[in-house]
Every structure is written in structure tokens, then in C-alpha cells.
Amino acid sequence: MNFVTDQRQIARKVFTRSSESYATRKGRADRVSHEAMVRLSDVKSSDTVLEGACGPAFVGLLFAEKAQNVVGLDFAQIEKAAKLKDERGVSNLSIVEGDVNSLPFTKDSFDLVACHKAFHHFSRPTYILREIRRVLHSNGRLVLGDSLSSEDPAKSALHNEIEKLRDPSHVKMYAQTELQALLSSSGFKIERHEVFEDERDFDWWMSVINPPPEVVKQIRSRLLESLPNDGTGLGARVDGQALWLKRRSIVIAALRT
């Protein structure tokens, strides 16, 4: 089994197991960036949109309110996405099983591709960006949202180590400059972006994925050790019995060149 296939199987296991907790918590917590995905995309009523690695299709459902047709593609949470689609009576959103590493669509199939908080799970980010570029029309648009890591390499390394403990399907969260450079070098011209920050308590963060208790204990210990110098770049702090950390994320709108 190669690395990409192995990574896919890990992601399928993690997100199938945590489907309910992920959908319940992330739907509310990430609503601001979900809405920013649509706002920054300049989506038109005539557009055909792909949400790659859609998860529960929170973003795809919002695009369906604005676009002509939307396709949500995933391999781990398609049942959850289909259920939400049916519950809301959305007729212009199709949920399909597939992998962003090999998009099952012909060249120039979409006006717009959206991908929200999945990029840090991709083991071949530049390859996937080329795949996205392939299925976009000339002058098509990519709107990419993801969590951010520190611009300090040491802090980013520790942050990513902890993220990997929490979620074995995690590959890498990038600093803003790294993420923008990846897009630029993959044939996209960045037009605009917005950065978001909020603060969440440790227990909420763990409950999204629900790692084993011994892993939760290890992560808490490492975060507490990082407090004096903000070693993770997460602004972790203790307030009474609660441990808090900041989440930073970005939404980037880019044009296919």
C-alpha cells in the first residue's frame, strides 16, 4: 500500500468514526469561514461548483443557494452530506464518492472549486492543486479555506506534531505565506483573502475528533509544557481549570491562470 492510499484509509477511518461529532461541532464553529467561502468566491447564479473533500457539505449547501449546480465530493462522510442535503430539500446539490487525488471529472468541468479545511489532510498538495486546475474552466476560480500554523518553523513543527497526535489523518497545517506560495506556484493568482481567529477550550477541540483518553492526556501535557514561550503558536493559556487555545484560519480566493 503506497503512502497516498494509506493516508486515504486513515482519513476514512477517522472521519467515519467521528462523523456525528465533527458535523455537530464544526458546523457551528466554522460558520463564519463557511460564509466567507461563498462571499469571497463571487459565485454566479449560472456557475457549476465543485466542493472537493466536502465532508458534511456545509459549504456545498451554502453554494447551492447561489449557484446553478453544485457537486460535493468525498469518500468518508458522503452519507452525512446526503442526509443534510435531503433534510434541507436541496435539489441542485449532488453528493458523489471520490478522491481529490484523482478527480472523476473531465477537463474544464467547473466554474468554481471550493475546498474548506481539508487541505491539511492532503499528502500531495501540489498534485491536488493541479487536479483542481485541470477541472476548472479557463479563468475559473478556486476558493480555499484552511487552518493556519505559525510562521515560526519551530512553533509550526510542534503544532503539527500535536495535530497529528489528535488526528492521525493530519498531514500538515501551513503558515499563511506557505499556503499562498503553494497556490501561486500551482497556477493560481490570489485575488483576495480573509483571516479569522477564535478561541476554543481544550475539551471542545478534543471532542471534534475524540482521540483515545491516553492521547488526550499526552496532548494536554505537551500544550501545558509549551505555555511559557507559546511554543505551538496557538496562544494556549490556562484559566482556572480550563485550557484554551486560539484557532486561526484563512479563506483565499484565487483565479486559474
N, C-alpha and C positions, 0 to 999 in steps of 0.2 A: 504494500500500500504506500503510495507516494505521499509527500507532505500535504499537498493540497487536498487530496481525498481524505486523509486522516483528519485534517483541520475541519473539513466539512462534517465528518461524522461526529466530532466532538461538539461542534456548534449545534448540530441536530439534537444531540442528546441533552445539552444544557438548556436549549430554548424550548424543547418539547416538555421537559420536566418542569420548567418554570413558566410555562405559558400563561397560566392564570395570574400568578403574582406579578409577572412582567407587565401584562396588559393592564391590570388594575392600577398599579403604581405609576408606570411610565406614561400612561395616557393623560393623567392629571399633571404630573410633574413637568412634562415636556411640552405642554400645550403651547406655551409661548413660542418655542422654536418650531413646533409643527406649523403654527400660523405664519411664522416668518418664512418658512419654506415656500408657501404659496405666494405671500406678498412680494418677496424678492424675485420670484420666478417670472413675473409679468405674464402669467399664463393667460391664454386667449380662449374664447369660447369655442374656437374651431380646432384647438390643439388636441393631439393624441399624446398621452403622457404614460410613461413607464415609471413605476416606483420599484426600484431594484432592492432586493433584500428587505421586503416590505414589513416583515413581522406581522403584527395585527392589522396593518394597513391604515394606521391612524392618518398618515399623510395622504395616502391614496384616497381616502374617504373625503378629505378636505379638497383635494384637487377635483374630485368628481363633481363638486358643487360648482366648479368654474369651467372645466374643460369638456370637450365633446365626448371623449372616451379615455378611460384610464385602465391600465393593466398593472396589477400588483403581483410581483414575482417573489417567491420564497420557497424554501424547502423544509422549514421547521414549524412554522406557525400558520400554514395555509388554512387549516380548519378553523382556527380562531378568527382569521381575517374573513373567511367566508361567512362565518356566523355573524360577525358585526355587520357585514355588508347586507345580509338578509334581514337582520333585525331593523336596520335603518331604511330598508326598501330602496337601496341604491341599484339602479338598473344599468348604469354606464360604467361600472367598475367590474372587471373580470379578474379573478384570482387564479393564477396558474402556478404549477410547481416547476421550479427551475433554479438554476445556479448562475450567479453573476459572473462566474469564471468562464462560462460558455453560454451567452445569452441566446435563447432559442428563437431569434428573430433575424430577419434579413436586414441588409444594409439600408439605411435611411428609413427606418420604420416609424420613428417617433420625432415629434417636435420638441419634446422636453423629457429629460430623465431626472428623477428625484431619487435621492438616497439619504436616509436620515439615521444617524447614529449606528451605522453598520460598518463603516469604513475601517474602524479599528479592529475588526474581525478578519480583515482580508489579508491573506498571506502573500498575494501578488497584486498589490495596489496599482502599479503602473499598467500591468496587463489588463486589469479590470477597467481602468480608465480608457484604455484603447478599445476594449469591447463596447463600452458606453459610447465612445466617439463613433464607432462603427455603425451603431444602430440609430444614431441621431441624423436628422436631415442636415444638409448644409446650413450653417447659421443656426442650428438647433442649440438648445440651452441645457446646461446641467445645473441643478441646484443641489448642493451637497451640504449636509449638516452633520457635525460630529462633535464629540467631546474633545477638549484640548488638554494637552500636557504642558509642562513648564518649558520655557525657552532655555533654562539651565539644564545642560545634558545630564548632570548627576542627579538632580531632582527628578527629571523626567524618567531616568532609568529606574529609580526606586519606586516612583509612582507606577510605572508599567509592571514592575515585579509584583507589586501588591495587587494590581488589577488582574494579573494572571493567576494569582492565588485565588482571588474571589471568583473568577470566571475562566476556566481552562480554555475556552474558545477565544479568549482575548489574544490579539497579536501585538498591536502597538497603537497607543494614542500619540498623536503627533503634536508638536508645537505649532502655533499658527503659521510661522514662517515656513516650516517644513511642509505643511499641508498645501499652502499656496504654491510653493515651488513644485510640488508633485503635479498639481493641476497645470501649471504653466508649461512644464516640460512634457506634458502628455497631450498637448494640442488644444488647450483651453485658455481663453482670455478672460481673466477675472474682471467682472464689471462692478460688483458691489459685495459688501459683506456686513454682517452684524454679529457682535459678540454678546453672549448672555452669561450671567453669573447668578447663582443662587447658593443657598447653604442648606444642607440636609444633615440630619443626625445619623450617626453610625448605624443604628438599628434599622433605619429605613433603607440605607444603602445595602445592607446585607439582605434585607427581606426581598429585594427585587429578584435576586438570583438564588437565594437560600443555599449558600455553601454549607458543608458539614460543620458542626459545632467546633471541632478542633481547628479547622481552618479559620473560622470567625475569631477564635481566640488568638491565633497567630497573627492575623491581620491587625487586630486591635493593639496587640503588643508592639508591632512594628510602627504603627501610626503614633503611638504614645512615645516611642523612642525618637521619632522624627520631630517632635514638637519644638525643642529648643531652637533649631535653625530652619524650621519649616522645610525639612528635608525632602518632602514629597512635592512641594509647591502647591499643596491643596489647602493651605491655611488652616490646618487642623487645630482645634482648640478644645479645651475641656471646660464645661460649665456645669458645676455640681457633679452629678453622676453621668452626665451626657457628654459624648464625644461628637464634635461637629466637624464638618469639612465642607469646603466650597467646591461646587461643580462649575466649570467653565466650558462653554460650548460655542460653536460658531456655525453660521449659515453663510455659504458662499454661492453667489450666482455667477456662472461663467458661460461664455459663448464658445461654441465649437468653431475652431479656426481651420 
